[in-house]
Amino acid sequence: MIENTPAHQRKLIRHAIKAKIEAAVGFLPNAAVYVSRAEVEGLEDFISIYFDEGDRERTHSSNEAVADLIIRISTKTEPENADDHLDEIASYIETAMLDHSDLPNVWDGYLGGYAYSDSPTGVYSALELKYQIKYND
């Protein structure tokens, strides 16, 4: 990958967030964190990190970007307990994401929305946390 490109900056941010989330939810048995949209079979819980949409603006000294970053938590927990389980995992992620000072070139970020859903295959229940990330690229 070519460094010093917007694509490279997005990759750096995704991987920094992955490390932050792995540290926050490391206590979960059989859980995994990915920087991908893909659904992973064979796991009880997994977390996907990816950008959805973003806009760039050129300022006098740099390029600034505002992008939606999705952290999708997926679980196979029984339907009657799925939302509670998703909320428990989300609470650790939300706490970890309060501080964005360790994310490369990110100068602002906040939880802008969320949505509960089922996975496309119907195997997993999911909670998508939608963060708005502002950074220099």
C-alpha positions as CSV (number, residue, x, y, z in Angstrom):
1,M,0.0,0.0,0.0
2,I,1.3,3.5,-0.8
3,E,1.9,5.5,2.3
4,N,0.7,9.1,2.7
5,T,-2.6,8.5,0.9
6,P,-6.2,8.8,2.2
7,A,-6.5,5.0,1.9
8,H,-3.4,4.4,4.0
9,Q,-4.7,6.8,6.6
10,R,-8.0,5.0,6.8
11,K,-6.1,1.7,7.3
12,L,-4.0,3.2,10.1
13,I,-7.2,4.4,11.9
14,R,-9.0,1.0,11.5
15,H,-6.0,-0.9,12.8
16,A,-5.5,1.5,15.8
17,I,-9.2,1.1,16.7
18,K,-8.9,-2.7,16.3
19,A,-6.0,-2.7,18.9
20,K,-8.0,-0.5,21.2
21,I,-11.1,-2.8,21.0
22,E,-9.1,-6.0,21.4
23,A,-7.7,-4.6,24.7
24,A,-11.2,-3.6,25.8
25,V,-12.9,-6.9,25.1
26,G,-10.1,-9.3,25.6
27,F,-12.0,-11.1,28.4
28,L,-14.6,-12.5,25.9
29,P,-14.0,-16.2,25.2
30,N,-14.0,-17.1,21.5
31,A,-14.3,-13.5,20.3
32,A,-12.4,-11.9,17.4
33,V,-12.0,-8.4,16.1
34,Y,-11.7,-7.8,12.3
35,V,-11.1,-4.8,10.1
36,S,-13.6,-6.1,7.6
37,R,-17.3,-6.2,6.8
38,A,-17.3,-10.0,6.4
39,E,-19.4,-12.3,8.5
40,V,-17.2,-14.9,10.2
41,E,-18.6,-18.3,10.7
42,G,-17.9,-20.5,13.7
43,L,-17.5,-17.8,16.3
44,E,-19.9,-17.0,19.1
45,D,-19.0,-13.3,19.1
46,F,-17.1,-11.1,16.7
47,I,-16.5,-7.5,16.0
48,S,-16.1,-5.8,12.6
49,I,-14.6,-2.4,12.1
50,Y,-15.0,-0.5,8.8
51,F,-15.6,2.9,7.3
52,D,-19.0,3.5,5.7
53,E,-19.0,6.9,4.1
54,G,-16.7,9.9,4.3
55,D,-16.2,13.4,3.0
56,R,-13.0,15.3,2.5
57,E,-12.4,19.0,2.5
58,R,-9.3,20.9,1.6
59,T,-8.3,23.6,4.2
60,H,-5.6,26.2,3.9
61,S,-3.0,23.8,5.5
62,S,-4.3,20.3,5.1
63,N,-7.0,17.9,4.0
64,E,-9.6,17.1,6.6
65,A,-12.0,14.2,6.5
66,V,-15.2,13.4,8.3
67,A,-16.2,9.8,8.1
68,D,-18.7,7.3,9.5
69,L,-16.8,4.4,11.1
70,I,-18.9,1.4,11.9
71,I,-18.1,-1.0,14.8
72,R,-20.4,-4.0,14.3
73,I,-20.8,-6.4,17.2
74,S,-22.2,-9.8,16.2
75,T,-23.3,-12.6,18.5
76,K,-24.9,-16.1,18.3
77,T,-26.4,-15.7,21.8
78,E,-29.9,-17.0,22.2
79,P,-32.5,-14.4,20.9
80,E,-34.0,-13.7,24.3
81,N,-30.5,-12.6,25.6
82,A,-29.0,-11.2,22.5
83,D,-29.7,-7.5,23.0
84,D,-28.4,-7.6,26.6
85,H,-25.3,-9.4,25.5
86,L,-24.7,-6.9,22.7
87,D,-25.1,-4.0,25.1
88,E,-22.7,-5.5,27.5
89,I,-20.0,-5.8,24.8
90,A,-20.9,-2.3,23.5
91,S,-20.4,-0.8,26.9
92,Y,-16.7,-1.8,26.9
93,I,-16.2,-0.6,23.4
94,E,-18.0,2.7,24.1
95,T,-15.8,3.3,27.1
96,A,-12.6,2.6,25.1
97,M,-13.7,4.9,22.3
98,L,-14.3,7.9,24.6
99,D,-10.6,8.7,24.3
100,H,-9.4,9.1,20.7
101,S,-6.0,10.7,21.5
102,D,-4.2,7.5,20.6
103,L,-5.7,7.3,17.1
104,P,-3.5,8.5,14.3
105,N,-4.4,12.1,13.1
106,V,-7.9,11.8,14.6
107,W,-8.8,15.1,16.3
108,D,-12.5,14.4,17.1
109,G,-14.8,11.4,17.3
110,Y,-18.0,10.5,18.9
111,L,-20.8,7.9,18.9
112,G,-23.3,9.4,16.5
113,G,-25.8,6.5,16.3
114,Y,-26.5,2.8,16.6
115,A,-28.8,0.2,15.1
116,Y,-29.8,-3.4,16.2
117,S,-30.3,-5.9,13.4
118,D,-29.8,-9.5,12.3
119,S,-27.0,-10.5,10.1
120,P,-27.6,-11.0,6.4
121,T,-27.6,-14.8,6.9
122,G,-29.8,-14.6,10.0
123,V,-27.3,-16.5,12.1
124,Y,-26.1,-13.6,14.2
125,S,-27.8,-10.7,16.0
126,A,-25.9,-7.5,15.6
127,L,-25.4,-4.0,17.0
128,E,-23.8,-1.4,14.8
129,L,-22.2,1.5,16.6
130,K,-21.8,4.4,14.2
131,Y,-19.0,6.8,15.1
132,Q,-18.3,10.0,13.3
133,I,-14.5,10.4,13.0
134,K,-12.8,13.7,12.1
135,Y,-9.2,13.4,11.1
136,N,-6.4,14.9,8.9
137,D,-5.5,12.8,5.9
